[in-house]
């Protein structure tokens, strides 16, 4: 059973907060150029603010990182830079000493 701390519910809420106003705007205006903008933003958001932080979250959790949420938040807020920093600095193989 999902709780309010469930990452899936939080993700669904964030996606709804991002896409519902855009969908309403497109429905009111009904312009094809605006639909292209909406779809482009949807692809950008789903890739860089859902898939990339999701991968960072699951990867850092699988590696036993103590900073799973910090890495995930960094890769969500700064998608390209945060993920690059994680993959260059934050990844640590299980059993390897830190630092």
Order of alpha helices (4+ residues) and beta strands (2+ residues): alpha-alpha-alpha-alpha-alpha
